[in-house]
């Protein structure tokens, strides 16, 4: 549990490497904010994290949009109280 009590924001988490990172961080104890432009796929990632016993919230958005990035940071702080890892 190397990431116990840490909060991570993971972009591109709807699939591929991003999803794998979210799942691994969760297994290591991190709460994760997962973001992707595809709502269905990012919700699947949240479900996989939660089904594995972890904590996750989804944010639909793009890192190229300032307002979306702010939503991601806000989701971390409002749901988990902080943000440790980007």
C-alpha positions in Angstrom: 0.0 0.0 0.0 2.6 2.5 -1.1 0.0 5.1 -1.9 -2.2 4.8 1.2 -4.0 8.0 1.9 -2.9 9.7 -1.3 -5.2 11.2 -3.9 -4.3 10.9 -7.6 -5.7 12.6 -10.7 -5.4 10.3 -13.7 -6.3 11.6 -17.2 -7.0 9.4 -20.1 -8.4 6.9 -17.6 -11.2 5.6 -19.8 -9.0 2.8 -21.1 -5.5 1.6 -21.9 -2.6 2.9 -19.9 -4.8 5.4 -18.0 -7.2 2.8 -16.8 -4.3 0.5 -15.9 -2.7 3.3 -13.8 -6.0 4.1 -12.1 -6.5 0.4 -11.1 -2.9 0.0 -9.9 -2.9 3.2 -7.9 -6.1 2.1 -6.3 -4.6 -1.3 -5.4 -1.7 0.6 -3.8 -4.2 2.6 -1.6 -4.8 5.8 -3.5 -8.2 7.4 -4.0 -8.4 8.3 -7.7 -10.1 11.0 -9.7 -10.3 9.5 -13.2 -10.9 11.7 -16.2 -11.5 11.1 -19.9 -13.5 12.6 -22.7 -15.7 9.5 -23.0 -18.2 9.4 -20.2 -19.1 5.7 -20.5 -15.5 4.5 -20.5 -14.5 6.7 -17.5 -17.5 5.4 -15.6 -16.4 1.8 -16.4 -13.0 2.7 -14.8 -14.7 4.0 -11.7 -16.8 0.8 -11.5 -13.7 -1.3 -11.8 -11.9 0.6 -9.1 -14.9 0.5 -6.7 -15.5 -3.2 -7.4 -11.9 -3.8 -6.4 -12.4 -2.1 -3.1 -11.0 1.3 -4.0 -12.4 4.9 -4.1 -12.9 6.7 -7.3 -14.8 9.6 -8.9 -15.2 10.4 -12.6 -14.8 13.7 -14.4 -15.6 14.0 -18.0 -13.4 16.4 -19.7 -10.2 17.3 -21.6 -6.8 18.4 -20.3 -6.8 20.9 -23.1 -9.7 22.9 -21.6 -8.9 25.0 -18.6 -12.4 24.7 -17.1 -12.3 20.9 -17.4 -8.9 20.8 -15.6 -10.4 23.0 -12.8 -13.3 20.5 -12.5 -10.8 17.7 -12.1 -8.9 19.5 -9.3 -12.2 20.5 -7.7 -13.4 16.9 -7.8 -10.3 15.8 -5.9 -10.5 18.4 -3.2 -14.3 18.2 -2.7 -14.4 14.4 -2.7 -11.1 13.5 -1.0 -9.9 16.8 0.6 -6.7 17.1 -1.3 -4.7 16.2 -4.4 -1.3 14.6 -4.1 -0.5 13.1 -7.5 -1.1 14.3 -11.0 
